Amino acid sequence: MDYATASTDDLDSVVPEEYGGMWFFREPLGCESLGVTLLELEPGGKGKAHDHAGDGQEEVYLVVDGELTVRLGGDEDAPPETEATLAAGEAVRVGPGTRRQLHNHGDDRVRVVVAGAS
């Protein structure tokens, strides 16, 4: 039988606690192709604007708690083309070449599961 377990209790967040938290599960679970991350953003928090054009990774953002705004498109010199606002239980898939940035405009911490694969 092939399986593995992991917990945020056993992992170090890659962002300071005052901004929320971000835990990468890929390595602890021994995933070969799939990346899984738990992201928490405090009210007013935002993630880094980025795309995955270089590595071909598509990503799915699934909101577990709170409300998440995802700004989509544009580039370093141009504003986003659109935004999607997601509530708990809603998800968005973003292709590798689309720039994205996550924002928490709400009053509560938002929790998002990020799954990525190329």
RAMO-V154852 format. One line per field, one symbol per residue. ss: DSSP state (2 for helix, 1 for strand, 0 for the rest). phi: phi as a letter, one per 20 degrees, with the letter a starting at -180 (. if undefined). burial: + if it has 16 or more other C-alpha atoms within 10 Angstrom, else -. A space follows every 10 residues. Layout:
# RAMO-V154852
ss->???
phi->???
burial->???
This chain:
# RAMO-V154852
ss->0000000222 0000002221 1111022220 0001111111 1000010001 0000000111 1111101111 1100100100 0111111000 1111000001 1110000001 11111110
phi->.dbbcbbffd defecfgfep abcedgffem fecddccddc cfgnfbeffa ccgfdmeecd ddfecncddd ecnmbgdcfg ebccdddgnd ccdcfgeefb becdeeecfd dceddcbd
burial->---------- --+-----++ ++++++--+- ---+++++++ +++-++---+ ++----++++ ++++++++++ +++------+ ----++---- +--++++-++ ++++++--++ ++++++--
